């Protein structure tokens, strides 16, 4: 998966947006202004392809145990709720990586307020 493919996939999610809220290096993907994925562009340029994704704490531990070479506690994130997932040079197939992105997105959506969920629903119906 290239950075362009990653970006396009994240932005294909209903209500998804991208920004650089921290600096011009960290690309952040949000839904209704809540982060569900982020990645370092400098690391991509250096050949270190990874993404931070939100995760349920119990599932995060299971993923880290099952894929210790490719799934780590979130770099510069709350380790309980975020994983760093290695994308390039890993045995994780692209469909599984997309599944983890979907899970992160859906987890964030599930925690949105009723008001934001209603906005997201109206956005989805306009598509």
KETI-239480 format. One record per residue: z, x, y of N, C-alpha, C in turn. Coordinates in steps of 0.2 Angstrom, whole numbers, plus 5000, padded with zeros to 4 digits. Layout:
# residues N
ZXYZXYZXY ...
***
This chain:
# residues 127
500050044994500050005000500050055006 499550035011499550075017499950045022 500150075028500550045033500149985036 499449985036499149925038499149865034 499149885027499249825022499949805023 500449845024501149825024501249785031 500949805036501049765042500649695042 500049695039499749635038500049585034 500349615029500749565024501349535027 501749585031502349555034502149505040 501649515043501449475049501149405046 500949405040500649345037501149295035 501849315036502349265035502349215041 502549155039502549105045503149125050 502949125056503449145062503549215062 503249255059503349335059503049365065 503449415068503249455073503449525072 503149565076503349635076503549665083 503949715083504149745089504449815088 504549845093504849915093505549905097 506049875095506649865099507049925100 507049975095507450035095507150095099 506550105097506150155100505350145098 504950195100504250185098504050215091 504550225087504450245080504650195075 505150155076505350105071505050035072 504550025068504249955068504649905064 504849855068505249795065504849735065 504949705059504649635058505249585058 505149535062505649475063505349415061 505749365059505649295059506149255063 505849225068506349185073506849235076 506649295078507049345081507549375077 507449365070507949395065507549445061 507849505060507449565056507449545049 506849555046506849555039506549615036 506249655040505949725037505849765043 505949835041505849885046505649945043 505249995047505050055044504950105049 504950165047504850225052504150245052 503750245058503050265058503050335057 503550375060503550445059503550465052 503950435048504050445041503350435037 503050375039502450365036501950415037 501850435044501450495045501550555041 502250565040502450625036502350615028 502150555026502050545019502550515016 503150495019503750465017503650395018 503350355013503250285014503750245011 504150215016504750165013504850115018 505150065016505350005021506049985019 506349965025507049935024506949855023 507349825018507249755017507949725016 508049665019508649635018508749605011 509349605009509449585002510149565001 510249514996510949484994511249544991 511949554993512349614990512349624983 512349564979512349574972511649594969 511149564972510449584970510349654972 510549674978510449744980510749794975 511349784973511649834968511249834962 511049774959510649774953509949814954 509649804960509049844961509149914961 509649934965509850004965509950034958 510250004954510450024947509850024943 509449974943508749974939508250024942 508250034948507650074951508050134955 508450174952508850224957508350274960 507750284958507350334961506950304967 506950234968506550204972506850154977 507450134975507850084979508550114981 508650124987509350154990509650104995 510250114996510650085001510250095008 510150045012509750045018509950105023 509450145024509450205029509650175036 510150195039510350175046510450105046 510650065040510749995040511449985037 511649925037512249895034512049905026 512449955023512249965016512349915011 512749865013512849805008512349755008 511949755014511449695015510749725015 510649785015509949815016509849865011 509249865009508949925004508349955007 508350025006507750055008507350065001 506650045002506250034996505650084997 505650134992505050184992504450154990 503950154994503250124993502750174990 502650224993502150274990502450324985 502050334980502250384975502850354971 502850284970503350254966503050214960 503450204955503250164950503250084951 503550074957503550004959502849974961 502649924958501949904959501949864965 501349854968501249824975501549754974 501449714969501649644968502349644969 502749694966503449694966503749704973 503349754976503549764983503449704987 502949664986502849604990503349554988 503549554982504149504980504749524984 504849584985505449604988505449594996 504849594999504749575006504849505006 504549465002504649395002505349375001 505749404997506449394996506849405002 506649455006506949475012506849425017 506249405018506049355023506349285021 506349265015506649205013507349205014 507749255013508449265014508549255021 508249285025508349275033508149205035 507649175032507449105034508049065032 508349075026508849025023509449035028 509549085032510149085036510049065043 509449045045509249025051509648955053 509748945059510048885062509548825061 509848765061509448705060508848705065 509048725071508548725077508048775076 508148835073507648885072507248865066 507548835061507148815055506648755057 506848715062506448665064505848695068 505948745072505448775076504948815071 505248845066504848875061504448825057 504748765055504348715052503748685056 503848685063503348655067502748715068 502948775068502548825068502048825062 502348815056502048815049501548755049 501648705052501248645052500648655057 500748695062500148715066499648755063 499848795058499348845055498848815052 
***
